[in-house]
Amino acid sequence: MLNKTIALLALAGTTLALPVHADTSAGTQPATVSRTTAAHAHTPLLTPAELRPLLGQADVRILDIRPPKDYAEGHIPGAINTPYGAFRGPQSNAGQLVPEAKLTELLRKAGIDDSTHVVVVHGGATHTDFGAAARVYWTLKVGGLNRLSILDGGTRLWAGSGGALDKAVPEVAPSRFEYRYDQDQIVTREELAGAIQSSSAPLLLDARPPRFFSGEVRVDAAARYGTLPGAQSFDNAQFFVKGGTTLKPAEELKALAAQIGAASGPAVSFCNTGHWAATNWFVMSEIAGNTAVKLYPESMVDWSLSGLPMENQPSRFTVLVQDLKRAFE
């Protein structure tokens, strides 16, 4: 039965051809009500020093993705609060794609359209916070926005480097933006199953810590331990300065991408629910410039529930022991 299922998926699968990056837009977007006629240059990653001169510019929108309580206690001046949870799926699998209508409403309220330079700002407490920003960045990009940046180090580094914090909630004129997923930029379980079955799978990179990859631990929402068949392990933490919350210098990031064979050519980044994987996707795609890398948003939680083959699955006895340990943790 399993072989029959895989064969059907293989017939339904499509090739994992990856999209080419869109060029930087020269459009503009109001910060409140006014517009500017000239857009500034932008880069995928900003330091606090690079963000400062952008504050107050009419075509810039800062999205603070922290919880509302943290935002209310102090945020970068002019930032709009769009909590990370609004970009995530249900508890059963947070990696599931949010309905287009919900994202349309969220971005319209934030005054964002396809000419806005959006700067995504996370908390900066741990390197995992960057994954949240990267997942939001990815969501915006596959929805048609191309002028995107992440504040490296987040709000914590901003404040720590002398950046001002504000408690005022800015008034924003709503946009008429219509969010639509570009399915060519999204990897589905069916596509992966077909590619793996036909031995045409791209480079599969598991962004989770090694113990997930080796089948020693799993998240509650996952049905099984293990990883995708043929996957390689590359913990997303390796892209960050040791003990810090900022990414390593660009040249080091590019060298790491080359080291794992992800500097060019088809690749798919995955984790449990597309959070850590978004960091790996961001580095490979936006920093290293690999236009043939995709994200599997629903990742291992989705795959583990399907009954499809997995690697590094422990024995039934080991699973029982591991589940008992999890129950008492």
MILUM-872494 format. One record per residue (C-alpha): residue in one letter; residue number from 1; x, y, z. Coordinates in nm, 3 decimals. Example, Ala and Ser with C-alpha at 12.3 -4.5 7.8 and 13.67 -1.06 7.14 Angstrom:
<numis>
<numi residu="A" num="1" X="1.230" Y="-0.450" Z="0.780"/>
<numi residu="S" num="2" X="1.367" Y="-0.106" Z="0.714"/>
</numis>
This chain:
<numis>
<numi residu="M" num="1" X="0.000" Y="0.000" Z="0.000"/>
<numi residu="L" num="2" X="0.283" Y="0.237" Z="0.089"/>
<numi residu="N" num="3" X="0.461" Y="0.171" Z="-0.241"/>
<numi residu="K" num="4" X="0.138" Y="0.237" Z="-0.430"/>
<numi residu="T" num="5" X="0.090" Y="0.566" Z="-0.243"/>
<numi residu="I" num="6" X="0.444" Y="0.677" Z="-0.320"/>
<numi residu="A" num="7" X="0.405" Y="0.588" Z="-0.685"/>
<numi residu="L" num="8" X="0.088" Y="0.796" Z="-0.711"/>
<numi residu="L" num="9" X="0.264" Y="1.087" Z="-0.545"/>
<numi residu="A" num="10" X="0.554" Y="1.050" Z="-0.785"/>
<numi residu="L" num="11" X="0.316" Y="1.083" Z="-1.080"/>
<numi residu="A" num="12" X="0.156" Y="1.388" Z="-0.922"/>
<numi residu="G" num="13" X="0.489" Y="1.545" Z="-0.827"/>
<numi residu="T" num="14" X="0.632" Y="1.832" Z="-1.027"/>
<numi residu="T" num="15" X="0.991" Y="1.926" Z="-1.089"/>
<numi residu="L" num="16" X="1.143" Y="2.144" Z="-0.824"/>
<numi residu="A" num="17" X="1.245" Y="2.429" Z="-1.053"/>
<numi residu="L" num="18" X="1.326" Y="2.733" Z="-0.846"/>
<numi residu="P" num="19" X="1.225" Y="3.095" Z="-0.917"/>
<numi residu="V" num="20" X="1.468" Y="3.369" Z="-1.005"/>
<numi residu="H" num="21" X="1.493" Y="3.662" Z="-0.765"/>
<numi residu="A" num="22" X="1.291" Y="3.961" Z="-0.869"/>
<numi residu="D" num="23" X="1.479" Y="4.286" Z="-0.921"/>
<numi residu="T" num="24" X="1.456" Y="4.563" Z="-0.665"/>
<numi residu="S" num="25" X="1.147" Y="4.773" Z="-0.714"/>
<numi residu="A" num="26" X="1.175" Y="5.147" Z="-0.760"/>
<numi residu="G" num="27" X="0.826" Y="5.209" Z="-0.627"/>
<numi residu="T" num="28" X="0.721" Y="5.397" Z="-0.315"/>
<numi residu="Q" num="29" X="0.483" Y="5.350" Z="-0.024"/>
<numi residu="P" num="30" X="0.337" Y="5.591" Z="0.233"/>
<numi residu="A" num="31" X="0.461" Y="5.565" Z="0.590"/>
<numi residu="T" num="32" X="0.146" Y="5.738" Z="0.711"/>
<numi residu="V" num="33" X="-0.042" Y="5.931" Z="0.444"/>
<numi residu="S" num="34" X="0.229" Y="6.104" Z="0.239"/>
<numi residu="R" num="35" X="0.436" Y="5.954" Z="-0.046"/>
<numi residu="T" num="36" X="0.785" Y="6.006" Z="-0.172"/>
<numi residu="T" num="37" X="0.884" Y="5.996" Z="-0.537"/>
<numi residu="A" num="38" X="1.222" Y="5.828" Z="-0.503"/>
<numi residu="A" num="39" X="1.292" Y="5.495" Z="-0.340"/>
<numi residu="H" num="40" X="1.618" Y="5.428" Z="-0.160"/>
<numi residu="A" num="41" X="1.837" Y="5.124" Z="-0.212"/>
<numi residu="H" num="42" X="1.784" Y="4.831" Z="0.024"/>
<numi residu="T" num="43" X="1.964" Y="4.517" Z="0.133"/>
<numi residu="P" num="44" X="1.823" Y="4.195" Z="0.286"/>
<numi residu="L" num="45" X="2.009" Y="4.246" Z="0.615"/>
<numi residu="L" num="46" X="2.037" Y="4.575" Z="0.804"/>
<numi residu="T" num="47" X="2.243" Y="4.678" Z="1.105"/>
<numi residu="P" num="48" X="2.098" Y="4.928" Z="1.354"/>
<numi residu="A" num="49" X="2.325" Y="5.196" Z="1.205"/>
<numi residu="E" num="50" X="2.185" Y="5.124" Z="0.858"/>
<numi residu="L" num="51" X="1.826" Y="5.137" Z="0.981"/>
<numi residu="R" num="52" X="1.854" Y="5.475" Z="1.157"/>
<numi residu="P" num="53" X="1.851" Y="5.693" Z="0.843"/>
<numi residu="L" num="54" X="1.547" Y="5.502" Z="0.716"/>
<numi residu="L" num="55" X="1.326" Y="5.602" Z="1.009"/>
<numi residu="G" num="56" X="1.048" Y="5.832" Z="0.898"/>
<numi residu="Q" num="57" X="1.100" Y="5.773" Z="0.526"/>
<numi residu="A" num="58" X="0.768" Y="5.757" Z="0.348"/>
<numi residu="D" num="59" X="0.834" Y="5.432" Z="0.163"/>
<numi residu="V" num="60" X="0.958" Y="5.237" Z="0.467"/>
<numi residu="R" num="61" X="0.744" Y="5.026" Z="0.696"/>
<numi residu="I" num="62" X="0.896" Y="4.864" Z="1.005"/>
<numi residu="L" num="63" X="0.717" Y="4.547" Z="1.114"/>
<numi residu="D" num="64" X="0.773" Y="4.458" Z="1.479"/>
<numi residu="I" num="65" X="0.681" Y="4.089" Z="1.503"/>
<numi residu="R" num="66" X="0.711" Y="4.059" Z="1.881"/>
<numi residu="P" num="67" X="0.409" Y="3.988" Z="2.104"/>
<numi residu="P" num="68" X="0.184" Y="4.294" Z="2.164"/>
<numi residu="K" num="69" X="0.296" Y="4.320" Z="2.529"/>
<numi residu="D" num="70" X="0.661" Y="4.355" Z="2.430"/>
<numi residu="Y" num="71" X="0.573" Y="4.604" Z="2.157"/>
<numi residu="A" num="72" X="0.375" Y="4.817" Z="2.403"/>
<numi residu="E" num="73" X="0.670" Y="4.837" Z="2.641"/>
<numi residu="G" num="74" X="0.884" Y="5.003" Z="2.375"/>
<numi residu="H" num="75" X="0.950" Y="4.967" Z="2.003"/>
<numi residu="I" num="76" X="1.150" Y="5.129" Z="1.726"/>
<numi residu="P" num="77" X="0.986" Y="5.464" Z="1.642"/>
<numi residu="G" num="78" X="0.725" Y="5.425" Z="1.369"/>
<numi residu="A" num="79" X="0.709" Y="5.046" Z="1.393"/>
<numi residu="I" num="80" X="0.380" Y="4.864" Z="1.338"/>
<numi residu="N" num="81" X="0.305" Y="4.557" Z="1.548"/>
<numi residu="T" num="82" X="0.227" Y="4.248" Z="1.340"/>
<numi residu="P" num="83" X="0.292" Y="3.958" Z="1.582"/>
<numi residu="Y" num="84" X="0.467" Y="3.650" Z="1.450"/>
<numi residu="G" num="85" X="0.167" Y="3.437" Z="1.539"/>
<numi residu="A" num="86" X="-0.034" Y="3.613" Z="1.267"/>
<numi residu="F" num="87" X="0.200" Y="3.460" Z="1.010"/>
<numi residu="R" num="88" X="0.179" Y="3.107" Z="1.153"/>
<numi residu="G" num="89" X="-0.060" Y="2.818" Z="1.113"/>
<numi residu="P" num="90" X="-0.258" Y="2.620" Z="1.374"/>
<numi residu="Q" num="91" X="-0.110" Y="2.440" Z="1.674"/>
<numi residu="S" num="92" X="-0.130" Y="2.110" Z="1.488"/>
<numi residu="N" num="93" X="0.133" Y="2.244" Z="1.248"/>
<numi residu="A" num="94" X="0.243" Y="2.606" Z="1.283"/>
<numi residu="G" num="95" X="0.419" Y="2.576" Z="0.948"/>
<numi residu="Q" num="96" X="0.094" Y="2.557" Z="0.753"/>
<numi residu="L" num="97" X="0.035" Y="2.849" Z="0.519"/>
<numi residu="V" num="98" X="-0.195" Y="3.121" Z="0.649"/>
<numi residu="P" num="99" X="-0.498" Y="3.187" Z="0.425"/>
<numi residu="E" num="100" X="-0.439" Y="3.461" Z="0.169"/>
<numi residu="A" num="101" X="-0.739" Y="3.660" Z="0.293"/>
<numi residu="K" num="102" X="-0.593" Y="3.685" Z="0.644"/>
<numi residu="L" num="103" X="-0.255" Y="3.800" Z="0.517"/>
<numi residu="T" num="104" X="-0.423" Y="4.049" Z="0.284"/>
<numi residu="E" num="105" X="-0.609" Y="4.203" Z="0.579"/>
<numi residu="L" num="106" X="-0.297" Y="4.207" Z="0.798"/>
<numi residu="L" num="107" X="-0.078" Y="4.379" Z="0.540"/>
<numi residu="R" num="108" X="-0.346" Y="4.625" Z="0.435"/>
<numi residu="K" num="109" X="-0.385" Y="4.740" Z="0.795"/>
<numi residu="A" num="110" X="-0.008" Y="4.785" Z="0.813"/>
<numi residu="G" num="111" X="-0.022" Y="5.011" Z="0.507"/>
<numi residu="I" num="112" X="0.193" Y="4.782" Z="0.295"/>
<numi residu="D" num="113" X="0.181" Y="4.740" Z="-0.081"/>
<numi residu="D" num="114" X="0.423" Y="4.607" Z="-0.341"/>
<numi residu="S" num="115" X="0.624" Y="4.931" Z="-0.343"/>
<numi residu="T" num="116" X="0.692" Y="4.937" Z="0.032"/>
<numi residu="H" num="117" X="1.036" Y="4.869" Z="0.178"/>
<numi residu="V" num="118" X="0.945" Y="4.640" Z="0.468"/>
<numi residu="V" num="119" X="1.194" Y="4.598" Z="0.754"/>
<numi residu="V" num="120" X="1.114" Y="4.296" Z="0.973"/>
<numi residu="V" num="121" X="1.220" Y="4.338" Z="1.338"/>
<numi residu="H" num="122" X="1.234" Y="4.050" Z="1.587"/>
<numi residu="G" num="123" X="1.306" Y="4.047" Z="1.960"/>
<numi residu="G" num="124" X="1.671" Y="3.947" Z="1.940"/>
<numi residu="A" num="125" X="1.675" Y="3.747" Z="2.264"/>
<numi residu="T" num="126" X="1.818" Y="3.434" Z="2.096"/>
<numi residu="H" num="127" X="1.928" Y="3.337" Z="1.747"/>
<numi residu="T" num="128" X="1.598" Y="3.152" Z="1.711"/>
<numi residu="D" num="129" X="1.423" Y="3.489" Z="1.704"/>
<numi residu="F" num="130" X="1.593" Y="3.550" Z="1.371"/>
<numi residu="G" num="131" X="1.411" Y="3.245" Z="1.236"/>
<numi residu="A" num="132" X="1.080" Y="3.415" Z="1.308"/>
<numi residu="A" num="133" X="1.188" Y="3.722" Z="1.113"/>
<numi residu="A" num="134" X="1.316" Y="3.504" Z="0.828"/>
<numi residu="R" num="135" X="0.985" Y="3.316" Z="0.809"/>
<numi residu="V" num="136" X="0.795" Y="3.647" Z="0.792"/>
<numi residu="Y" num="137" X="1.040" Y="3.774" Z="0.527"/>
<numi residu="W" num="138" X="0.985" Y="3.455" Z="0.325"/>
<numi residu="T" num="139" X="0.607" Y="3.487" Z="0.360"/>
<numi residu="L" num="140" X="0.618" Y="3.845" Z="0.233"/>
<numi residu="K" num="141" X="0.844" Y="3.749" Z="-0.057"/>
<numi residu="V" num="142" X="0.631" Y="3.461" Z="-0.180"/>
<numi residu="G" num="143" X="0.336" Y="3.700" Z="-0.158"/>
<numi residu="G" num="144" X="0.486" Y="3.937" Z="-0.410"/>
<numi residu="L" num="145" X="0.687" Y="4.185" Z="-0.201"/>
<numi residu="N" num="146" X="1.046" Y="4.241" Z="-0.310"/>
<numi residu="R" num="147" X="1.180" Y="4.535" Z="-0.107"/>
<numi residu="L" num="148" X="1.250" Y="4.346" Z="0.213"/>
<numi residu="S" num="149" X="1.505" Y="4.357" Z="0.497"/>
<numi residu="I" num="150" X="1.561" Y="4.205" Z="0.841"/>
<numi residu="L" num="151" X="1.714" Y="4.402" Z="1.127"/>
<numi residu="D" num="152" X="2.007" Y="4.186" Z="1.240"/>
<numi residu="G" num="153" X="2.008" Y="4.153" Z="1.618"/>
<numi residu="G" num="154" X="1.650" Y="4.275" Z="1.645"/>
<numi residu="T" num="155" X="1.510" Y="4.515" Z="1.900"/>
<numi residu="R" num="156" X="1.758" Y="4.411" Z="2.166"/>
<numi residu="L" num="157" X="2.060" Y="4.509" Z="1.959"/>
<numi residu="W" num="158" X="1.884" Y="4.826" Z="1.843"/>
<numi residu="A" num="159" X="1.833" Y="4.939" Z="2.203"/>
<numi residu="G" num="160" X="2.176" Y="4.813" Z="2.309"/>
<numi residu="S" num="161" X="2.344" Y="5.025" Z="2.044"/>
<numi residu="G" num="162" X="2.170" Y="5.341" Z="2.160"/>
<numi residu="G" num="163" X="1.860" Y="5.326" Z="1.942"/>
<numi residu="A" num="164" X="1.554" Y="5.506" Z="2.076"/>
<numi residu="L" num="165" X="1.241" Y="5.317" Z="2.177"/>
<numi residu="D" num="166" X="0.891" Y="5.460" Z="2.153"/>
<numi residu="K" num="167" X="0.552" Y="5.369" Z="2.299"/>
<numi residu="A" num="168" X="0.340" Y="5.563" Z="2.054"/>
<numi residu="V" num="169" X="0.133" Y="5.360" Z="1.808"/>
<numi residu="P" num="170" X="0.161" Y="5.525" Z="1.465"/>
<numi residu="E" num="171" X="-0.142" Y="5.590" Z="1.250"/>
<numi residu="V" num="172" X="-0.115" Y="5.424" Z="0.912"/>
<numi residu="A" num="173" X="-0.326" Y="5.470" Z="0.601"/>
<numi residu="P" num="174" X="-0.446" Y="5.126" Z="0.489"/>
<numi residu="S" num="175" X="-0.334" Y="4.996" Z="0.152"/>
<numi residu="R" num="176" X="-0.516" Y="4.803" Z="-0.117"/>
<numi residu="F" num="177" X="-0.260" Y="4.526" Z="-0.137"/>
<numi residu="E" num="178" X="-0.386" Y="4.182" Z="-0.240"/>
<numi residu="Y" num="179" X="-0.181" Y="3.892" Z="-0.103"/>
<numi residu="R" num="180" X="-0.138" Y="3.595" Z="-0.335"/>
<numi residu="Y" num="181" X="0.098" Y="3.301" Z="-0.283"/>
<numi residu="D" num="182" X="0.343" Y="3.233" Z="-0.565"/>
<numi residu="Q" num="183" X="0.316" Y="2.856" Z="-0.566"/>
<numi residu="D" num="184" X="0.634" Y="2.825" Z="-0.773"/>
<numi residu="Q" num="185" X="0.829" Y="2.937" Z="-0.466"/>
<numi residu="I" num="186" X="0.670" Y="2.686" Z="-0.228"/>
<numi residu="V" num="187" X="0.764" Y="2.319" Z="-0.188"/>
<numi residu="T" num="188" X="0.484" Y="2.077" Z="-0.104"/>
<numi residu="R" num="189" X="0.496" Y="1.726" Z="0.037"/>
<numi residu="E" num="190" X="0.366" Y="1.586" Z="-0.292"/>
<numi residu="E" num="191" X="0.647" Y="1.750" Z="-0.489"/>
<numi residu="L" num="192" X="0.912" Y="1.618" Z="-0.253"/>
<numi residu="A" num="193" X="0.765" Y="1.269" Z="-0.246"/>
<numi residu="G" num="194" X="0.762" Y="1.258" Z="-0.624"/>
<numi residu="A" num="195" X="1.119" Y="1.387" Z="-0.651"/>
<numi residu="I" num="196" X="1.252" Y="1.148" Z="-0.386"/>
<numi residu="Q" num="197" X="1.075" Y="0.848" Z="-0.541"/>
<numi residu="S" num="198" X="1.214" Y="0.931" Z="-0.885"/>
<numi residu="S" num="199" X="1.567" Y="0.988" Z="-0.748"/>
<numi residu="S" num="200" X="1.557" Y="1.349" Z="-0.871"/>
<numi residu="A" num="201" X="1.542" Y="1.522" Z="-0.534"/>
<numi residu="P" num="202" X="1.734" Y="1.848" Z="-0.488"/>
<numi residu="L" num="203" X="1.977" Y="1.901" Z="-0.201"/>
<numi residu="L" num="204" X="1.769" Y="1.852" Z="0.116"/>
<numi residu="L" num="205" X="1.897" Y="2.045" Z="0.417"/>
<numi residu="D" num="206" X="1.766" Y="1.978" Z="0.766"/>
<numi residu="A" num="207" X="1.800" Y="2.304" Z="0.964"/>
<numi residu="R" num="208" X="1.719" Y="2.149" Z="1.302"/>
<numi residu="P" num="209" X="1.970" Y="2.075" Z="1.579"/>
<numi residu="P" num="210" X="2.145" Y="1.741" Z="1.515"/>
<numi residu="R" num="211" X="1.942" Y="1.540" Z="1.768"/>
<numi residu="F" num="212" X="1.628" Y="1.599" Z="1.562"/>
<numi residu="F" num="213" X="1.805" Y="1.489" Z="1.245"/>
<numi residu="S" num="214" X="1.940" Y="1.172" Z="1.410"/>
<numi residu="G" num="215" X="1.596" Y="1.072" Z="1.539"/>
<numi residu="E" num="216" X="1.667" Y="1.123" Z="1.910"/>
<numi residu="V" num="217" X="1.403" Y="1.390" Z="1.971"/>
<numi residu="R" num="218" X="1.090" Y="1.527" Z="1.806"/>
<numi residu="V" num="219" X="0.839" Y="1.806" Z="1.864"/>
<numi residu="D" num="220" X="0.496" Y="1.719" Z="2.002"/>
<numi residu="A" num="221" X="0.320" Y="1.789" Z="1.672"/>
<numi residu="A" num="222" X="0.539" Y="1.540" Z="1.482"/>
<numi residu="A" num="223" X="0.416" Y="1.183" Z="1.457"/>
<numi residu="R" num="224" X="0.758" Y="1.022" Z="1.408"/>
<numi residu="Y" num="225" X="1.127" Y="1.070" Z="1.476"/>
<numi residu="G" num="226" X="1.375" Y="1.113" Z="1.193"/>
<numi residu="T" num="227" X="1.436" Y="1.316" Z="0.879"/>
<numi residu="L" num="228" X="1.367" Y="1.322" Z="0.506"/>
<numi residu="P" num="229" X="1.523" Y="1.045" Z="0.296"/>
<numi residu="G" num="230" X="1.861" Y="1.158" Z="0.165"/>
<numi residu="A" num="231" X="1.871" Y="1.477" Z="0.372"/>
<numi residu="Q" num="232" X="2.184" Y="1.639" Z="0.513"/>
<numi residu="S" num="233" X="2.204" Y="1.799" Z="0.855"/>
<numi residu="F" num="234" X="2.292" Y="2.167" Z="0.880"/>
<numi residu="D" num="235" X="2.190" Y="2.325" Z="1.209"/>
<numi residu="N" num="236" X="2.078" Y="2.683" Z="1.149"/>
<numi residu="A" num="237" X="2.276" Y="2.792" Z="1.455"/>
<numi residu="Q" num="238" X="2.599" Y="2.756" Z="1.254"/>
<numi residu="F" num="239" X="2.517" Y="3.074" Z="1.064"/>
<numi residu="F" num="240" X="2.531" Y="3.288" Z="1.377"/>
<numi residu="V" num="241" X="2.818" Y="3.444" Z="1.565"/>
<numi residu="K" num="242" X="2.903" Y="3.200" Z="1.845"/>
<numi residu="G" num="243" X="2.698" Y="3.283" Z="2.154"/>
<numi residu="G" num="244" X="2.532" Y="3.575" Z="1.977"/>
<numi residu="T" num="245" X="2.211" Y="3.661" Z="1.796"/>
<numi residu="T" num="246" X="2.354" Y="3.819" Z="1.480"/>
<numi residu="L" num="247" X="2.458" Y="3.647" Z="1.160"/>
<numi residu="K" num="248" X="2.822" Y="3.594" Z="1.076"/>
<numi residu="P" num="249" X="2.983" Y="3.827" Z="0.817"/>
<numi residu="A" num="250" X="2.850" Y="3.783" Z="0.464"/>
<numi residu="E" num="251" X="3.167" Y="3.625" Z="0.329"/>
<numi residu="E" num="252" X="3.161" Y="3.362" Z="0.604"/>
<numi residu="L" num="253" X="2.795" Y="3.291" Z="0.532"/>
<numi residu="K" num="254" X="2.868" Y="3.246" Z="0.163"/>
<numi residu="A" num="255" X="3.157" Y="3.016" Z="0.244"/>
<numi residu="L" num="256" X="2.934" Y="2.802" Z="0.466"/>
<numi residu="A" num="257" X="2.671" Y="2.781" Z="0.192"/>
<numi residu="A" num="258" X="2.940" Y="2.669" Z="-0.052"/>
<numi residu="Q" num="259" X="3.073" Y="2.418" Z="0.199"/>
<numi residu="I" num="260" X="2.740" Y="2.236" Z="0.213"/>
<numi residu="G" num="261" X="2.687" Y="2.259" Z="-0.162"/>
<numi residu="A" num="262" X="2.408" Y="2.515" Z="-0.137"/>
<numi residu="A" num="263" X="2.573" Y="2.815" Z="-0.302"/>
<numi residu="S" num="264" X="2.396" Y="2.732" Z="-0.627"/>
<numi residu="G" num="265" X="2.163" Y="2.471" Z="-0.769"/>
<numi residu="P" num="266" X="1.828" Y="2.335" Z="-0.647"/>
<numi residu="A" num="267" X="1.798" Y="2.297" Z="-0.270"/>
<numi residu="V" num="268" X="1.517" Y="2.266" Z="-0.017"/>
<numi residu="S" num="269" X="1.540" Y="2.388" Z="0.342"/>
<numi residu="F" num="270" X="1.321" Y="2.226" Z="0.606"/>
<numi residu="C" num="271" X="1.295" Y="2.180" Z="0.984"/>
<numi residu="N" num="272" X="0.995" Y="2.098" Z="1.204"/>
<numi residu="T" num="273" X="0.754" Y="2.374" Z="1.098"/>
<numi residu="G" num="274" X="0.952" Y="2.601" Z="0.865"/>
<numi residu="H" num="275" X="1.097" Y="2.832" Z="1.133"/>
<numi residu="W" num="276" X="1.464" Y="2.734" Z="1.167"/>
<numi residu="A" num="277" X="1.451" Y="2.639" Z="0.800"/>
<numi residu="A" num="278" X="1.365" Y="2.998" Z="0.711"/>
<numi residu="T" num="279" X="1.703" Y="3.108" Z="0.849"/>
<numi residu="N" num="280" X="1.886" Y="2.860" Z="0.624"/>
<numi residu="W" num="281" X="1.670" Y="2.965" Z="0.329"/>
<numi residu="F" num="282" X="1.744" Y="3.333" Z="0.399"/>
<numi residu="V" num="283" X="2.120" Y="3.283" Z="0.408"/>
<numi residu="M" num="284" X="2.131" Y="3.062" Z="0.100"/>
<numi residu="S" num="285" X="1.887" Y="3.269" Z="-0.103"/>
<numi residu="E" num="286" X="1.925" Y="3.629" Z="0.010"/>
<numi residu="I" num="287" X="2.290" Y="3.637" Z="0.123"/>
<numi residu="A" num="288" X="2.461" Y="3.368" Z="-0.086"/>
<numi residu="G" num="289" X="2.241" Y="3.447" Z="-0.386"/>
<numi residu="N" num="290" X="2.123" Y="3.095" Z="-0.466"/>
<numi residu="T" num="291" X="1.808" Y="3.160" Z="-0.667"/>
<numi residu="A" num="292" X="1.732" Y="2.787" Z="-0.683"/>
<numi residu="V" num="293" X="1.660" Y="2.731" Z="-0.314"/>
<numi residu="K" num="294" X="1.311" Y="2.677" Z="-0.175"/>
<numi residu="L" num="295" X="1.147" Y="2.636" Z="0.164"/>
<numi residu="Y" num="296" X="0.926" Y="2.344" Z="0.264"/>
<numi residu="P" num="297" X="0.699" Y="2.546" Z="0.497"/>
<numi residu="E" num="298" X="0.518" Y="2.259" Z="0.670"/>
<numi residu="S" num="299" X="0.838" Y="2.058" Z="0.705"/>
<numi residu="M" num="300" X="0.881" Y="1.744" Z="0.916"/>
<numi residu="V" num="301" X="0.555" Y="1.775" Z="1.110"/>
<numi residu="D" num="302" X="0.369" Y="1.752" Z="0.782"/>
<numi residu="W" num="303" X="0.589" Y="1.474" Z="0.643"/>
<numi residu="S" num="304" X="0.583" Y="1.267" Z="0.963"/>
<numi residu="L" num="305" X="0.202" Y="1.257" Z="0.959"/>
<numi residu="S" num="306" X="0.187" Y="1.129" Z="0.601"/>
<numi residu="G" num="307" X="0.320" Y="0.775" Z="0.641"/>
<numi residu="L" num="308" X="0.589" Y="0.840" Z="0.378"/>
<numi residu="P" num="309" X="0.937" Y="0.692" Z="0.431"/>
<numi residu="M" num="310" X="1.179" Y="0.863" Z="0.669"/>
<numi residu="E" num="311" X="1.543" Y="0.814" Z="0.756"/>
<numi residu="N" num="312" X="1.705" Y="0.780" Z="1.099"/>
<numi residu="Q" num="313" X="1.388" Y="0.635" Z="1.248"/>
<numi residu="P" num="314" X="1.462" Y="0.457" Z="1.576"/>
<numi residu="S" num="315" X="1.337" Y="0.109" Z="1.660"/>
<numi residu="R" num="316" X="0.995" Y="0.063" Z="1.818"/>
<numi residu="F" num="317" X="1.154" Y="-0.004" Z="2.154"/>
<numi residu="T" num="318" X="1.369" Y="0.310" Z="2.130"/>
<numi residu="V" num="319" X="1.063" Y="0.513" Z="2.029"/>
<numi residu="L" num="320" X="0.883" Y="0.386" Z="2.341"/>
<numi residu="V" num="321" X="1.173" Y="0.486" Z="2.563"/>
<numi residu="Q" num="322" X="1.207" Y="0.826" Z="2.399"/>
<numi residu="D" num="323" X="0.834" Y="0.893" Z="2.427"/>
<numi residu="L" num="324" X="0.841" Y="0.802" Z="2.796"/>
<numi residu="K" num="325" X="1.128" Y="1.047" Z="2.851"/>
<numi residu="R" num="326" X="0.933" Y="1.318" Z="2.670"/>
<numi residu="A" num="327" X="0.629" Y="1.253" Z="2.887"/>
<numi residu="F" num="328" X="0.827" Y="1.328" Z="3.204"/>
<numi residu="E" num="329" X="1.023" Y="1.628" Z="3.076"/>
</numis>
